[in-house]
Amino acid sequence: MKKKQLLFILGLSSVMTYAQKRFILPQNIAEKPKINEQISSAHLAPSVPLNHNRSLEEILCIQKYDLQTYNSMPNRVVNYGNGNISAGWMTGNDENGYPDRGTGCSNKKNSGAWSNFQRVEGDGIRSGFPSFTGLSDGTDVAITHQNTNSPPYNLRLMKRTTNATSWTSSFLPISKFPSNSGYVWPVITSGGADGKSLHVIAVNNDPTTARQLHYFRSQDGGNTWDISEKVLSGLDTSWLTVGAQTYNIDARGNTVAIGVFDSWGDVTILKSTDNGNTWNKYIALDFPLDNYITDSGYEQKDILSKHDTIGTQPLAIFTSDGCGNVHIDKNGKVHAFFGNAFVIDENLSNSSTEYFTNVSGISYWNESFGKDSIQLIADLIDEDGDGIFTTNGTIPNYFGHALTSFPTSGSDNQGNLFMCYTSVADGFYSDDQDAMYRHIYIISSKDGGKTWSNPYDVINKDLVDNDLLKYMEAVYPSIARNVDDKIHLVYQQDYAPDASVINTQIAVTDNNIVYLGINTSLLLVGNKEIELSKTPLSVSPNPTNNLMNIQYESIENEQSILRINDLNGKLIYQEKLINNGNSKIIDIHSLNNGIYSVQLITTNKMQVGKFVKM
């Protein structure tokens, strides 16, 4: 049976269009916002087969530390071509606070075997949250923040030349915060005309100063830095503070792209075409509250006016979950992806904001979309086609991220795009943990992001051992930005849902850092028949209490279905439209007050909107 993509919660922006089928919200999933969700189940280590044969997987490392990022996945895999690949990850085995936490790495040459695990920093140095890239001459480059037990936090750059076995280290120049806290959570990429420019973004960690994103650049492979600690124009006033790892960076030649995906700010893309000298700013998703201060409060009218807010409560705001990714294709076009989220600040006395735990979907943007315009291109998979995502027990919470999240992307020389992400897997459940597993999926586009393929579940019998399928938790994917005949994927795998670093109630177990080389032919088999419409439905007046006029793209000479659903997924209204032009007036006076979704479904397109009945 053909798998269907489903929207887990009917939380749709009027600027978000999608081509997936709605499904019914299970009753056992609470519709309440959480500050920090605590999972009370799963105290025991899982039961797994002791003997098994692996398929195409290659284990790079076995370790105890099971957290790879707080939000966006840093760049972790480099494909140099001709079978030369390098990969990095965060590693650690001393579960008593992980004083040995650091950067793990491995590489393969000429399609040979992977090298033995190597800890980049050497013994006695604790660091965190590495990011990887490579220079045009084959030099591996990693960056991490160091001195994690006391400030200042230095940005440690590590390099290993081709065929070398040892790494050299240096520190990026820091003058703004030399004695307070320095910088943390760096992300790195490489580019430039000669392939030897390094671009780094990181946030300051000074407790007395708002956390801002700072930019560093080297044009000689990290020997010197001609731009250091610069807050780029367009990022200086958009947020009061930038969350940990809510950003990503990519480069191709002299084109550089930065994406910021903080949940309480605009999804913002910066693009430079002169190797980081000047920048243009794009707003992929306009957050309705500018520079919001926690506990200051807002009203429904404050968030409806921007047409990007709908949720399970009137004050719920549609936004990014903090996990985002940017990619530059061979033509220099910037693509951005992020997990969906709803946030709220309902309790104005707890010095905190809240998020909803049951939201899903991966949103997509590229430069052709314009301002405040995104598309939903991936969501939960309905394995049995019954229109319901079946849940059992709990769904572990990875720092409040969407049920589909951690996007990572790449492209090949033919212009094909590939986006990989993690999703809760329908029908995969741990009896020991009383919790659901996550799998890794990949989708592709052969037309520059206009249409996307159906998801391909990486955790399948052709790639991993069939005996382990029902036990496998697969998270934190990272793919090389340069795709050839294979998608080069590194991810973290174990046999228990959740992460012990996040949820200390579960047992610490072994985790595998796994490499998979996935043939692109498995993905490039045809895209969806349904086109993603970039033009949303328009409903006026909105809010309304009587008659409303729905305007949409013309459907002349075409049959379509108009549907209205409430937030629980219940079908409220349905009508077939034939040769109905581009508008329809409906009387909704009998509806209960609340927020509703409108869908117009034609043969090859779906348009979506929303309205408020008051």
N, C-alpha and C positions, 0 to 999 in steps of 0.2 A: 504494500500500500504506500502510496506517495506520502511522504511526510509533509506536514503543514506547519508553517510558522504562525505563532500566536502571540497576541498582545496580552500580557499577564494582568495588567490593570488598565482600565479605560481612562488613562490620563493622557490626553492628546492636546497638543498645541494646535491652534488654528493655522500655524505656519508649518506644521509637520504633516506630511503626507506619507502614505505607506501602502503596501500591497499585500499585507498579511491579513489573515482571517481572525476575527474576534473569537474569544472563547470565554467560557463561564468561569468566574472567579470561585475557587473552592471555598467552602464555608469554614474550613479549619485554618485559613490564613487570616490573621487579625488585620483589620484596617485601622491600626492605631500607630501614630508616629512614635519612634523610639529615640532616646538620647544615645544610649549605648546598650544594644541588645545583649542580654546575658543568656547563654545557652546552658540549661541545667542538665541536659542529658549527656550521655557519651563520656563516661569516665574510664572506660577500659580500652586497652589496645585491641585492634581488630583481629579477627581470625582470617588468615590468608593461606592459600596452598603453599606447601613447603617446597614442592618440586614443580618446575614448569620450564617450558622452552619459550624463549622470546622470539618475536618475529623480526621486524625491521628496526626495532628500537636499538639504540646504542646508549648505554648508561655511561655518563661522563663522571658522575660522582655519587656516592651514597653518604648522606649526612643527616644530622639531627635538626639543624636549624631549618624552619619551614615557612619563613616569611621572606618574600622577595621584593615587595614594595608596599608602601602605604596607599598609593593611588595608581597613577599612570606607570606602566611598565617602562623602565629606561631601555635604551637601545642595548641589546646584549649579544647579538649575533652579527658577524661580519662575513660576507661572501666575497672573496677576492677574485673568484672565477677559477676555472681549470681545476676544480676540486680542492681548492685551498679555502678552508673555513676556520674561523676562530670564534670561540664562545666564552662568555663569562657569566658569573652568577654570584650571589651572596652565600657564603658558606659558614659553617660553625658546627662543633660537635660537643663542646663542654656545656651541657644544659644548665649548669650552675651560673646563670647570667651570661653565658657565651662570651667569655673574655677572649676567645680565639676567633670571634667573628671577623670575617675578612672577605677577600675577593678570590673566588676560585676561577680557574681557567683551564681550557684545553684547546687543542687545535689539530687539524688534520691537513696533510700535504698530498697533493696530487691524487685525491680520492682514496688515500690509504687509510690506515687505522687512526683513531683518535689517540692523541698523546695521553700519558698518565696525568691525573689530576695534579695541579700545581697551585699552591697558595701564593698569590702575587706579592703580597706585602712582606712575606717572610714571617718568622715567629716573633712573638712579643709585641706586635703592632695590631691594635684593634681598630677596625674601620667599618664603614657601613654604606650600603646602597650604591654599589658600583654601576657605572655605565661604560659601554664599550664602543669603539669605532676602530677604523684602520686607515692608514695613509696609502697613497697610491703606490708607494714602493714596497708595500706588504708589511709595514711596521704596525704591530698591534698597539693600541692605545686604550688605557683604562683610566677612569677617574673615580675618586671616592672621597668621602669626608673622613678625616682622621681626628684623633684625640677625642674620642666619643665619651670618655669618662670625665673630662673637665675642659672648659673653654681655654683658648679659642679653638674653634673648629677650622682646621686647615683643609684646603682642597688639594689632595695629593694626586698628581699626574704620574702615571706609570707607563713606560714604553718598552717594547721588546722588538728588536729588528728581526727581519726575516732570517730564519734558521738559528737564531740565538736561543739559548735556554734560560738566560737570566734577564731580569727586568731592571731598568734604571728608573729612579724616582726623582721628582722635583715638586715644589709647591707653587701654586699660582700666586701672583703678587696680591697682597691684601693690605690696604691702608685704612679703609673706612672703619673696620671693626677689629683692630689688632688685639685689643685687650679685653673685649667684652665676650663676644661669642663667635665671630667669624661667619662662615657660610656652611650650609648643609645641603644634602640631597642634590648633587650636581647631575646634569645630563649633558652628554657630549655627542657631537657628530663631526664629520669631516667633509671638506669640499674644497672650493677654490679652483682656479684655472689649472693649477698643477696638482690638485688633490692633496695638498699638504697644509691646508688651512684647518684649524680646529676651532669649533664654536662651542661654547659652554654656557649653560644657564644654571643658576643656583639661587637659593634664597638666603638672606641674612638671618641669623638666629639671635640677634641682640634682643633681650627681653624688654628693653626700654624703647625700642623702635618698631614701627610696623614692619611686618615681614614683606619685603618686596623682591621681585625677580630681578636679578642682576646678570649682565651679559659680559662675557670675556671672549677675546679673540686672539689667536696666534696665526700668523701667516707663514711660519717656518717650522711647522710640526711640533710646536710646543717649546721651542728653545727660548723664544721671547714672546711677550704679550703686548700688542700695541693698543688693545682696548681692554680695560680692566674695571670691574665693579660698576658698570654703567647701567643705570635704569633707563630703558629705552622709552622714547616718546611714544605715548599710547598705552603704556603700562604703568605710568607714574601716578595716575589719578583714578584709575578704573576700579581699584579695590583698596579697602582699608588694610587688608592683609591677604597674602597668597598662601593657600594651604600646602601642606607637605606633599611634594611630588604630584601636584595637580597641573603639570605642564610637560611639554615634550618638544623636541627640536629635530629637524632634519635638514640636510643640505645636498645639493647636486650641482656641481660646478660652482658658479658664483651666485646661485639662487639658494637662499636660506629661509626656512620657515620655522616659526615658533607658535605653538598653540598653548593657550592657558584655559583650563577647564574647571576652575574653582566653582563649587556649588552655589556660592552666594555672589557671583559676579557674571558678567557677560562671558560667553564662550568667544574668546578673542583670538584671531590669527594675525600674526605679523609676518610680512614677506619682504625680503630684500633681494634685489637682483644685481647688487654690486658687492657681494661678499660681506655684507654686514655693515656697510657704511651708512646707508639710508634705509628707511623702512616705511612700508605702507600697512595700514591697519584695516582689518575686516572684522565685522561683528557677525559671527555665524548664528548665535542665539542671543537675543537681547534680554538680559535679566531685568525685570521691571523695577527693581529697587536699586538705585545707585548708591554705592558706599553705605550699605545698610549696617547699622550698629546693633549688635545683639541686644535683645530686650527692649529696643526702642519702640517696637510695635508698628503695625501697618493695618490698613483696612482693605476690604475687598476691592474697592474702587481703585486702589493704588496699584493693584496687580492685574486687573482686567483690562486696563487701558492699553497695555502693551500686547495683548492678544497672544500671550505665550504661557498662560497659566490656567491649569485645570487639574483637579486632583480629587481626593476622597473627601476633602473638606474645603469650604470656601476660601480659606487662607493658604491652602497648599499651592506651592509654586513649582512649575515644571522647570527642570534645569539639568545640568550635567552631574553625574555621580562622582566627578573628580578624576575618573580614569579616561584619559584621552590620548590620541595619537595623531601625528601629522606625517604626511608623506608627499614628496615631490616626484612626479612622474618624469618620463624622458623628455616631455615637451615643456617642462618647467611649471606645470600646473600643480597647485597645492590642493591636497585632499585632507580632510580631517574627520575623525571618528571619535565618538564618546558614548559612554553608558548613560542611560536615562535615569533620572531621579526626580523625586518630589521632596521638597523641604518645607518646613514651617517653623515659625517662631510664635507659638501659642502661649507658652508659659513665659511671662515677661519678668520673672523674678528668680530664674535659675541660672543666669549667666551662661546660657547655652541655647543652641538651636536644635531642632529635631529633624529627623528624616524618616521616610517611610521604607519599610523593609521588604515590601512585596512588589517592587517596580521592576520592569524588565524592558529590554529593547536597546539596540545600538543605533544611534543617529549618525547621519553622514552629511557632509558639506563639501563643496568644492567652489572654486572661484567663480564659476558660471552661475551660481545660485543667487548671488547678491546678498544684501544684508538681511539678517534675521530670517533665514530660510534654510530649513534642514529637511532631511528625509529619513524615515525609519527603514533600514535595510536588513535588519536581523532581529530575531526575537526567539523566545522559547520554542521548542519543537514538540509538536503533538505526535508522539510516536505511533499511536494506534488510530489516529484520524477521527477520534470521536468528538473533537472540538473542545475537549477538557484537558487541561494539564493536570495529571494525576500527582498528588503529593502524599507522602507518608512521613510521619514524624516531623522533625524540624528541618529547616533549611539553614545551614550554618551561615553566619554573617561575616563576610570579609570586610570589616570596617565600614559597613553600611553601603556597600556597592550594590549596583543593580544585579538582578539574578542573571543577567547577561552583561558581561563587562570585560575589562582588561583588553581592549582592542589593540592590535598590532598589525602593521600593513607593509606591503612591498609591491613591486611591479617588475615586469620583464621588458626586454627590448622591443617587444611587439606592442607594448602599451597595455597589456593585460594587468588589471589590478587584483590584488589578493588581500583580504582582510581576515584575520584570525582572532578569535575571542573565546572566552570561557563562558559556559552556561550551565545552569542546573539541568540535569539530564532526566527526562521523563522516564519513569520505570526503573531507575537505578537507585537502590535503597540499601543502606547498611543496617542490618538487624542489630549488630553489636552497638552501633552508635545511635540508633533510632534517628537517622538523618539521611538526607539525600546527597548523592554524589554530584560532582561537576565534571563535565567533559569539555574538550576543546573542539571547536568547529571552525571551518574555513569557508568563506564565500568568495566568488570571483566576479569580475566585470570585464567584458570584452569590448565595451563601448565607452570607456572613460567615465564610468559611474552612472550612466543613464539607467541601466538595468543590472540586476545581480542574480547570480545563480542560487539554486537551493543550497542550504548548508550541507557541508560534508563533515561527518563526525569522525574525527581523527582516532578516537578510541573505538576501533573496530577490529575484527578478527584478522583482517589482512595486514594490519600494521602492528598490533600488539597480540600477546598470547591470549587465545580465546578463553582459556581457563581463568584469566584474571579480569576479564571485562567487567564482571559484576562487582568487583572489589575496588575498582580503580578511581581515585580522585586525581583529576588533571587540572592544574591551575597555572597561573603566571606564564602565559605563552609569550615568546618573543620570536619574530621571524626576521631574517635578513632582509634589508630593504631592496637588495638586488636579487631578483629571482631569475634563475636560468631554466633548465628543464625540471628543476626541483624547487619546492618551497623548503627553505632550511629553517626548521623549527626547533627551539629549545624550550622545555617547560619543566615544571616540578610535578612529581608524581609520587603518591603513596597509596595506602590502602585504607585510609580513614578520612571521612569528610572532616572539614574544619582544619585549623592550624593551631598547634599547641602554643606558639609564641603569642597568638592573639587570645586564645581561650585556654587559660591555664588549668581548666577543669579536665581537659582530656590528656591522655598519656602522650609522652614524647616517644615517637617512633622513627624508624629510618625513613628517609625521603630520597628518592632518586632524582637526579638531574638528568634529563633524557634528551637525546637528539633524535629527530626524525627527518629524513629527506623524503618529501612527499612529491611524487610525480605530478606535474601540473596538468597532465592529461586527465587526471581524476577530477579536476575542477572545471576544466574548459570544455564542458559537454553541453553547453546551451544555457541561456539565462531564462529568467522567468518570463512568462507570457504577459504578465500584468506590468504595465509601465508605471513608474513612480511619478505621480503628478506633482509638480512643484507649485501649482496654483491651488491654494486652499479654497474651500467653500467660504462664502461670505454670508453671514447672517445679520440681518438688521430689522428692527432695532435690537440691540443686544447690550444689556439684559432686556427682556420683554415679558409681558404678561398676557398677551392676546394673540394678535396676528404677527407673523414674522415672514420676512421675504428671504428665501435662500437663493443665492446667486452662485453659479458655477460655470465651468467651461462648457461651451456649447455641446449639446448632445443631439443635434438635429440628425435625422435619419438613423438614429441609434436607439435601441431599447436599453433602459437602465432601471435600477432599483434604488429607491430612496429609503433609508432606514434611520430611525432614531432609537438610541439605546440610553438607558440610565447608567449610573456609575457601577451598578452591580452586574451589568451585562444583559439585563432584561430588555427584550425587544419591545419598545413602546409603540412604534408606528412603522408601517411598511407600505410602500406604494410603488407599482410599476409605472414608469414614465416612458412614453413613446413620442418621439418628435416633439419634445417639450421645450425646445429653445435653450435658454440659459438661466431660467429662474422659475421658482415655484413658491406660492404663498400658502402657508399652513396655519390653521387655527390651533394654538396650543393652550388655550385658556384652562382646559380641564386637567392639565398636568400639575403634579405637585411641584412646589418650589424646589429648585435644585439645579444641578449642572448636568447637561445632556450632550451626547455626541451625535453628530450627523454624518452619515456616509452616503455617498452616491457611487454606485458600483456599475460600471459598464463592462463591455466585453473584454477590454484590455487595459482598463484604468480604474483607479479608485481615488476619489477626492474625499477629504475629511474636514470637518469643522466642528464647532461646539457653540453652545449658547447657554445662557442662564435664564431660568424661569423664576421671576420674582413676584 
